[in-house]
Amino acid sequence: MKAVFRMPGRQTLLRVLLSKRHQETHRAFCLEYEKVARGIDRRLIGSAPSREAFGRWLKGHLKTKPQADHCRVLERMFPGHTVAELLAPYDPEGKGSGVAPTRPDPREAATNRREVFHLGATTMALGLTETLSRTPDLFEQVLDASSVSEARVLYLENEADRLGRNVPPPTVLPEALLHLASVRELLTQRHPAAAQRRLTRVGAKLAIVVGEIMFCANHFPLARRWYTTATRAADEAGDRYLADLALSSTSLIPTYAADPHATLAMVVPRLEHSVTATPAIAWMWGLAALAHASLGDRPAFERAINRSGYTLDRCADDLLQPGVLSFQRERQLFYEARGRADLGDLGGTAEAMTRALARYEAKDSNDPALVRLAYACALAKAGEIEEACHFATAAVRDAHTGPSITVVVRAHDFDDLLADSGSATADWREALSGLRAPDPTSLVS
């Protein structure tokens, strides 16, 4: 692509023409852009530039010409002007800008549309470049301010569900941000109330996915920020279940920060007012059970873990899905194993571990490793150090165990139960030394 001439401090012809039409604001421009785009090709709907890109167009601060679809729409909006003329410094005496005219390449447009499934190249750029700390703020600004096609909404819904179907690895972070940027851009436009609500729900789900990635990577402040955004979006959409999922996810932070009182302070008020059996409510009961166990309160643990199982039994089948957008029986059994290990119940831990591992598939998540680490803790408390180290070492070295702060924390919890040295611990300490949580921020730098 040819470089576009840049002269700081000079306004572009585009800005002058928009000023004459009283369309120099981003919102006014996007409304007109969408009308023109719809007349060219319905697949271009929703491809309007972001506020940042629009600002660069007005100031002429571009290193390359816009992508081909933007060129098509701009030249249709301003007949008789090429994109190069529109984005070049404005010369009132008509001496020309010194910018060579460029024409859209149909092959490039077709490639771009295929790559982003007609979501617009702008959303792809936004999703890959905006910082993790800034994106929640921008998304919430859109929620404060505010027709998309059924196919577009359905696609985004399916993508959000797909990304939430497992404990998401850090490698899917750019993809999640891409879709969230698309949702955010779509929400800057006016849609029917039903479509608006569905898009906001997609945003809530994607925020939970990103929050989970941040949590597993030991970025607790960022995880909390993303979970807060998910809660805000769920509330905006009027979706109590998603709001409960966001609360449950947030409660993981004090759970793994060894602050059981904070966990109880978060989940108990909601549990006192819950009336419907959902996986999210079952999850909260499980988190409450873990908190009670870490405090040594066996009766409270028994009540909470039984209530978690009872709630799961009453849940609608369509809500019991794998991944971070639900809560599963196998995870409830893992919580039981962990709680019984904290209480020093070796037999109960072994029974819960056996039932949990029978339900997991190896590729599901890190939960099988966490279950084994729970049993290793119970063995260590019972004085079975050699067997405990064998279980713990096998858990962290398993090929299916991915890097996660959950595994790191529980591995160190186990290590704290061991003596400083000894032949039984040597192999375990070697395995522990290589255990690290990932840093997903490197994927979007």
C-alpha positions in Angstrom: 0.0 0.0 0.0 1.2 3.5 -0.7 1.9 5.8 2.1 -0.5 8.7 2.7 1.2 12.1 3.1 1.0 13.4 6.6 1.2 17.1 7.6 0.5 17.6 11.3 -1.6 20.7 12.1 -3.4 20.7 8.7 -7.0 19.6 8.3 -8.1 17.2 5.6 -10.6 17.7 2.8 -12.7 15.1 4.5 -13.0 17.3 7.6 -13.9 20.3 5.6 -16.6 18.5 3.7 -18.1 16.9 6.8 -18.1 20.3 8.6 -20.2 21.7 5.8 -22.6 18.8 6.2 -22.6 19.2 10.0 -21.4 15.6 10.3 -18.0 16.1 11.8 -18.8 14.1 15.0 -18.0 10.4 15.0 -21.6 9.4 15.7 -23.1 11.6 12.9 -20.4 10.4 10.5 -21.1 6.7 11.3 -24.8 7.1 10.8 -24.2 8.5 7.3 -21.5 5.9 6.6 -23.8 3.1 7.4 -26.5 4.4 5.1 -24.1 4.5 2.2 -22.5 1.2 3.1 -25.9 -0.5 3.1 -26.6 0.7 -0.4 -23.3 -0.7 -1.7 -23.3 -4.1 -0.1 -25.2 -5.3 3.0 -22.1 -7.2 4.1 -20.5 -3.8 4.7 -23.0 -2.9 7.4 -21.2 -2.4 10.7 -17.8 -1.6 9.1 -17.7 2.1 10.1 -14.4 3.2 11.5 -13.7 3.4 15.2 -13.5 6.8 16.9 -9.7 6.6 16.9 -9.5 5.8 13.2 -12.0 8.5 12.4 -9.9 11.0 14.3 -6.8 10.0 12.2 -8.8 10.5 9.0 -9.8 14.0 10.0 -6.2 14.9 10.9 -4.5 13.1 8.1 -2.4 11.0 10.5 -2.2 7.9 8.5 0.7 5.7 7.5 -1.3 3.7 4.9 -4.5 4.1 3.0 -7.7 2.7 4.6 -8.7 -0.8 3.8 -10.6 -1.3 0.5 -14.1 -1.4 1.9 -13.6 1.9 3.7 -12.3 3.4 0.4 -15.5 2.2 -1.4 -17.8 3.8 1.1 -15.9 7.1 1.3 -15.8 7.6 -2.4 -19.5 6.9 -2.6 -20.2 9.4 0.2 -18.2 12.1 -1.6 -18.7 11.6 -5.4 -15.9 13.2 -7.5 -13.2 12.8 -4.8 -10.7 10.0 -4.4 -9.8 8.7 -1.0 -6.3 10.1 -1.4 -7.9 13.6 -2.0 -10.2 13.2 1.0 -7.5 12.3 3.4 -4.8 14.7 2.2 -4.2 18.1 3.7 -6.8 20.5 2.5 -5.6 23.1 0.1 -8.2 25.9 -0.3 -6.5 27.2 -3.4 -6.7 23.8 -5.1 -3.0 23.2 -5.6 -3.4 19.5 -4.9 -2.1 17.5 -2.1 0.8 15.7 -3.7 -0.8 12.4 -2.9 -1.1 9.8 -5.6 -4.7 8.7 -6.1 -5.4 5.1 -5.0 -8.1 2.8 -6.2 -9.7 0.0 -4.1 -8.5 -3.5 -4.9 -11.6 -5.8 -5.2 -9.4 -8.8 -4.3 -8.2 -7.1 -1.1 -11.8 -6.3 -0.1 -12.9 -9.9 -0.7 -10.0 -11.2 1.4 -10.7 -8.8 4.3 -14.3 -9.9 4.4 -13.4 -13.5 4.5 -10.9 -13.0 7.2 -13.2 -11.3 9.7 -16.6 -12.9 8.6 -17.9 -9.5 7.5 -17.3 -8.0 10.9 -15.1 -5.2 9.4 -11.4 -4.7 9.4 -11.6 -2.0 12.0 -12.9 -4.4 14.6 -10.0 -6.7 13.9 -7.5 -4.0 14.4 -9.2 -2.8 17.6 -9.3 -6.3 19.1 -5.6 -6.9 18.6 -4.2 -3.6 19.7 -6.2 -2.0 22.4 -4.8 -2.5 25.9 -6.4 -4.9 28.4 -6.9 -2.1 30.9 -8.5 0.4 28.5 -11.0 -1.9 26.7 -13.4 -2.4 29.7 -13.7 1.4 30.0 -14.4 1.9 26.3 -17.0 -0.9 26.4 -18.8 0.6 29.4 -18.9 4.0 27.7 -20.8 2.4 24.9 -23.2 0.9 27.4 -23.8 4.4 28.7 -24.5 5.8 25.2 -26.8 3.5 23.8 -30.1 -2.7 12.4 -27.7 -5.4 13.1 -28.4 -8.5 11.1 -29.6 -11.8 12.7 -26.7 -13.6 11.1 -24.2 -11.2 12.7 -25.7 -11.5 16.2 -26.0 -15.3 16.0 -22.4 -15.5 14.9 -21.1 -13.5 17.8 -23.3 -15.5 20.2 -21.9 -18.7 18.9 -18.4 -17.4 19.2 -18.8 -16.3 22.8 -20.3 -19.7 23.7 -17.5 -21.5 21.9 -14.8 -19.5 23.7 -16.4 -20.2 27.0 -16.9 -23.9 26.5 -13.5 -24.7 28.2 -11.3 -23.0 30.7 -9.9 -20.7 27.9 -6.1 -20.8 27.3 -4.2 -17.6 26.8 -3.9 -18.2 23.1 -7.5 -17.3 22.5 -7.1 -13.9 24.1 -6.7 -12.0 20.8 -9.8 -13.7 19.4 -11.9 -12.9 22.4 -10.8 -9.2 22.2 -11.5 -9.2 18.5 -15.1 -10.2 19.0 -15.5 -7.9 22.0 -14.3 -5.0 19.9 -16.9 -6.0 17.2 -19.6 -6.0 19.8 -18.6 -2.6 21.2 -18.5 -1.1 17.7 -22.0 -2.5 17.0 -23.3 -1.1 20.2 -22.4 2.4 19.1 -25.3 2.2 16.6 -29.0 2.0 17.2 -30.6 -1.4 17.1 -33.9 -2.9 18.1 -34.1 -3.6 21.9 -33.9 -7.4 21.4 -30.7 -7.2 19.3 -29.2 -4.6 21.7 -29.8 -7.0 24.6 -28.3 -10.0 22.8 -25.2 -8.0 21.9 -24.8 -6.9 25.4 -25.1 -10.5 26.7 -22.4 -11.5 24.2 -20.2 -8.7 25.6 -20.8 -10.0 29.1 -19.8 -13.6 28.2 -16.7 -12.4 26.4 -15.7 -10.3 29.4 -16.0 -13.4 31.6 -13.8 -15.3 29.2 -11.1 -12.6 29.2 -11.4 -12.3 33.0 -10.8 -16.0 33.3 -7.7 -15.8 31.2 -6.4 -12.9 33.4 -7.3 -14.8 36.5 -5.5 -18.0 35.4 -2.4 -15.9 34.5 -2.3 -14.4 38.0 -3.4 -10.9 36.9 -6.0 -10.6 39.7 -6.6 -6.8 39.4 -7.2 -7.1 35.6 -9.4 -10.2 36.2 -11.5 -8.3 38.7 -11.8 -5.4 36.3 -13.1 -7.7 33.5 -15.5 -9.5 35.8 -16.8 -6.1 36.9 -17.4 -5.2 33.3 -19.2 -8.5 32.7 -21.4 -7.8 35.7 -22.2 -4.3 34.3 -23.1 -5.8 30.9 -25.2 -8.6 32.4 -27.1 -6.1 34.5 -27.6 -3.8 31.4 -29.0 -6.8 29.5 -31.2 -7.8 32.5 -29.6 -11.3 32.6 -29.5 -12.4 36.3 -27.7 -15.7 35.4 -24.8 -14.0 33.7 -24.5 -11.6 36.5 -24.3 -14.5 38.9 -21.7 -16.2 36.8 -19.6 -13.0 36.9 -20.0 -12.9 40.7 -18.9 -16.5 41.0 -15.9 -15.8 38.8 -15.0 -12.8 40.9 -15.2 -14.9 44.1 -12.4 -17.1 42.7 -10.0 -14.3 43.4 -10.3 -14.2 47.2 -10.6 -18.0 47.2 -7.2 -18.4 45.6 -5.8 -15.4 47.6 -6.4 -17.4 50.8 -9.1 -14.9 52.0 -12.1 -17.1 52.9 -13.9 -14.3 54.8 -13.9 -12.2 51.7 -15.2 -15.1 49.6 -18.1 -15.6 52.1 -18.8 -11.8 52.1 -19.2 -11.9 48.3 -21.4 -15.0 47.9 -23.5 -15.3 51.1 -25.7 -12.2 50.4 -26.6 -13.5 47.0 -27.2 -17.1 48.3 -29.6 -15.7 50.9 -31.8 -14.2 48.2 -31.5 -17.0 45.6 -34.7 -18.7 44.6 -33.9 -20.4 41.3 -31.6 -23.4 40.9 -28.8 -22.5 38.4 -25.2 -23.6 37.9 -24.0 -20.2 39.0 -25.9 -20.6 42.4 -24.4 -24.1 42.8 -21.0 -22.7 42.1 -21.4 -20.1 44.8 -22.4 -22.8 47.3 -19.3 -24.7 46.3 -17.1 -21.6 46.9 -18.8 -21.1 50.2 -18.0 -24.7 51.1 -14.3 -24.2 50.3 -14.2 -21.1 52.4 -15.8 -22.9 55.4 -13.4 -25.8 55.0 -10.3 -23.5 55.0 -11.7 -22.0 58.2 -12.0 -25.4 59.7 -15.8 -25.3 60.0 -16.8 -28.8 59.1 -20.6 -28.5 59.8 -20.8 -25.4 57.6 -18.7 -27.1 54.9 -21.0 -30.1 54.9 -24.1 -27.9 54.6 -22.7 -25.8 51.8 -21.3 -28.7 49.7 -24.5 -30.6 50.0 -26.5 -27.6 49.0 -24.2 -27.2 46.0 -24.9 -30.7 44.9 -28.7 -30.4 45.5 -28.8 -27.2 43.5 -27.1 -28.9 40.6 -29.6 -31.7 40.7 -32.4 -29.2 40.2 -30.8 -27.3 37.3 -32.3 -27.4 33.8 -30.2 -29.7 31.6 -29.6 -27.0 29.0 -27.7 -24.9 31.6 -25.3 -27.6 32.5 -22.7 -27.0 29.9 -18.9 -27.4 30.0 -16.6 -24.4 30.4 -16.5 -21.1 32.3 -20.1 -20.1 31.5 -21.6 -22.8 33.7 -20.7 -25.1 36.7 -20.4 -28.9 36.4 -20.8 -31.8 38.7 -17.2 -32.8 38.3 -16.1 -29.4 39.6 -18.5 -29.6 42.5 -16.8 -33.0 43.3 -13.4 -31.3 43.0 -14.5 -28.7 45.5 -15.6 -31.5 47.8 -12.3 -33.2 47.5 -10.4 -29.9 48.2 -12.6 -29.1 51.2 -12.2 -32.5 52.7 -8.5 -32.3 52.2 -8.4 -29.0 54.1 -10.3 -30.6 56.9 -7.9 -33.6 57.0 -10.5 -36.2 55.9 -8.3 -38.6 53.9 -11.0 -41.2 53.2 -13.5 -38.5 52.1 -11.0 -36.9 49.9 -10.1 -40.2 48.2 -13.8 -40.9 47.6 -14.5 -37.5 46.1 -11.3 -37.6 44.0 -12.3 -41.0 42.5 -15.8 -39.8 41.6 -14.5 -36.5 40.2 -11.8 -38.1 38.0 -14.3 -40.6 36.6 -16.2 -37.7 35.1 -13.4 -35.7 33.7 -11.9 -36.0 30.2 -8.2 -35.4 30.1 -8.5 -32.4 27.9 -11.2 -30.7 29.9 -9.2 -28.4 32.2 -6.7 -28.2 34.9 -9.2 -29.6 37.4 -8.0 -33.2 37.3 -4.5 -31.9 38.4 -6.2 -29.8 41.1 -8.1 -32.9 42.3 -4.9 -34.9 42.6 -3.2 -32.1 44.4 -6.0 -32.0 46.9 -5.6 -35.7 47.5 -1.8 -35.1 47.8 -2.5 -32.5 50.5 -4.6 -35.0 52.4 -1.9 -37.7 52.2 0.7 -35.2 53.4 -1.4 -34.3 56.4 -1.8 -38.0 57.2 2.0 -38.5 57.1 2.1 -40.4 53.8 4.8 -38.1 52.4 6.2 -40.4 49.7 2.8 -41.2 48.2 1.8 -37.6 48.5 4.8 -36.4 46.5 4.2 -39.1 43.9 0.6 -37.8 43.3 1.6 -34.2 43.3 4.5 -34.7 40.9 2.4 -36.7 38.5 -0.3 -34.0 38.6 1.9 -31.0 37.6 3.9 -33.0 35.1 0.8 -34.4 33.3 0.9 -33.4 29.6 -2.7 -32.2 29.9 -2.0 -29.8 32.8 -1.8 -26.3 31.4 -0.1 -23.3 33.1 -2.5 -21.6 35.5 -2.3 -19.8 38.8 -4.8 -22.3 40.2 -2.3 -25.1 39.8 0.6 -22.9 41.0 -1.3 -21.9 44.2 -2.4 -25.4 45.0 1.1 -26.8 44.3 2.6 -24.4 46.8 -0.2 -25.1 49.3 1.0 -28.7 49.1 4.6 -27.8 49.3 4.0 -25.9 52.5 2.9 -29.2 54.2 6.3 -30.8 53.5 9.5 -30.7 55.4 12.3 -28.6 54.0 14.3 -31.5 52.7 14.3 -35.3 52.2 14.7 -37.9 49.5 10.9 -38.2 49.0 10.6 -34.5 48.2 13.5 -34.1 45.8 11.7 -35.0 42.6 8.6 -33.0 43.7 10.7 -29.9 44.3 12.3 -30.2 40.8 8.8 -30.4 39.3 7.7 -27.4 41.3 10.6 -25.3 40.2 9.4 -25.4 36.6 5.8 -24.5 37.4 4.9 -21.0 36.1 1.6 -19.2 35.3 1.4 -17.7 31.8 1.6 -14.0 30.8 -1.1 -13.4 28.2 -0.3 -9.7 27.8 2.6 -10.7 25.5 -0.1 -11.9 23.0 -1.5 -8.4 22.5 1.6 -6.3 22.7 
